[in-house]
Amino acid sequence: METKIVDANKELLEFDAAAKCLKEGGLVAFPTETVYGLGGNALNPNSSKKIYEAKGRPSDNPLIVHICDIKTLDKICKEVCKEAYILAERFWPGQLTMVLNKSDIVPYETTGGLDTVAVRMPDNKVALALIDKAGGFVAAPSANVSGKPSPTKAEHVYNDMKGRIEYIVDGGEVGIGIESTIVDLTSKVPTILRPGYITKQMLEEVLETARYDKAILEENAGKDLVPKAPGMKYKHYAPNGELTIVSGNPETVVDKINTLVENNIKCGYKTGVIATDETVQQYRCNNVISLGTRKDKQTLSHNLYNALREFDNMEVLYIYSEDFGEDEFGQAIMNRLLKAAGYKRIEV
């Protein structure tokens, strides 16, 4: 299969062709404000099967349905609660995904066999135009091989999906860099299943209360967990090298990572470090990538997946990362890092 790259800002006819392909059952990768998504017709069970096949993704890992008009929410969900409309009014289009009870028109192939469906409206003009032209309902996980770092550039998608999908719509580098917050509205208390840019504090500004799912920053104790949202059960975002997170006092963390790096270099192992602007000069390592300053967590998230892919390009065998979990958005970054590291962590 030939994979065509379409410039969303120039190739309007090709853009329309990509949308038609998507509507008719093909696969099209496209940008959102979070990461690039791998789109298929959410109401076509065969399209969802193709997404799982292209990604090598377990079929019980639910897909998120992307919409472009809040008025269509009740078509794919039944008994839409008032909290959903409150959140949509405040955060859509944007980085929030809501889990609701699905209607009969949404196939189980899209929901991973569940009676619930995850829905969001992306805050990206290219994405919204494509969804509209493709029929209004697009299932779209991140456009990467399952388990690998999510793509923030069209070239990342091409490296993973060349020959597996029909089109890649190139809308430039994305802004946020980590996936949307997912909140389950089918439980008694709105429950955050995946942290993201929209924090618990932000949710509680418009809802009476919200809580975190206990598995967010912990390794899932049960392998038989039924995931209600993407990323709850399986290892995700992982680079080729072995990633370890080092947590503790900043000075002690730097010293520990330098010791680990030194030992690896003596053994001939190529090693990398994920740092910040505040610490990057303190590491005795040739392969150090700063995600940015700790004063700007959005920059840290924006650069995370690109850094992990850069280490793959460097063919690094071991990667050590600082901890970023001081606040709620830091927890969103840590959720991705812990998944990428397979929960391998050193406390110092």
Beta strands, then each sheet from edge to edge (+ up, - down):
strand 1: 4-7
strand 2: 28-31
strand 3: 36-41
strand 4: 64-66
strand 5: 96-101
strand 6: 116-120
strand 7: 138-139
strand 8: 167-170
strand 9: 181-184
strand 10: 191-194
strand 11: 211-212
strand 12: 242-247
strand 13: 271-275
strand 14: 288-290
strand 15: 318-322
strand 16: 345-347
sheet 1: 1+ 8+ 2+ 3- 7+ 4- 6- 5+ 9+ 10- 11-
sheet 2: 14+ 13+ 15+ 12+ 16+
end
